[in-house]
Amino acid sequence: MKDGFDLSGQVILITGASSGIGARFGKTLAVKGAKVVLTARRTDRLNALATEIIESGGEALAVAMDVSDEASIITGFDAAEKHFGRIDTVIANAGREADRPVMDLSVEDFDGTIAVNLRGVFLTSREGARRISKIDRSENQDGRIIIISSVTAKKVTRGLAAYSATKAAVSQMGKVMALEWARLGINVNMVLPGYILTDINSASFETDRGKMFIKSFPRRRLVDQSDLDGVINFLCSSASKSVTGTEIIVDDAQQL
């Protein structure tokens, strides 16, 4: 008998899966039995990750997708459905950052951040919901949309005006989606990670400024990518069937 956290047979599409926590989601969810659709613009990394998952006994598909482009999203979902037959869960994880003071923030960087972090989440979630809502779920659990927001939606941080604004926006947008799609059998939840050590930011946290920033946290440490494993597995599983419209903060008290 399956337990509430078993993901066997579930098809999960992940955006921004070429690196960082998106890549980790792909690997950890595949271990739990999910069929994962790995999407991003960098297909070389996606293909390598899909190969790694398949060679480890999992099921994975790499699909090129630019979340700021509606046509690219539709094409990506079409490819995923053609390969696996359906999509059960979407993890809207793709994002970009514009780390500079407001007076130094260009219109191009501002618009680019909005395009990926806000419009991209909107387009990805909407396309996912449109397809999930058409599935006969008599033999399957309800559909899932999981939006990766950020603790910066709650914690004011210098230099992250555009990024923080998009993360606050997607958290509120996700609640509206949860309300509108509740009767369609689609749960929508937001995960708000704290500052996480990744390949992209590791060098900056090794600087004196970065070390001082870490010391400002109550526990004086960064969140580890593995700290998100349990939350993501829970939200993808039938154990979370009554959880929707919720923000789950995983920040090791960084916002306090």
Secondary structure, DSSP 8 states (H G I E B T S, - for coil): ---TT--TT-EEEESSTTSHHHHHHHHHHHHTT-EEEEEES-HHHHHHHHHHHHHTT-EEEEEE--TT-HHHHHHHHHHHHHHHS---EEEE-------S-GGG--HHHHHHHHIIIIIHHHHHHHHHHHHHTTS-GGGS--EEEEEE--GGGTS--TT-HHHHHHHHHHHHHHHHHHHHHGGGTEEEEEEEE--B--TTTHHHHTSHHHHHHHHTSTTSS-B-GGGGHHHHHHHHSGGGTT--S-EEEESTTTT-
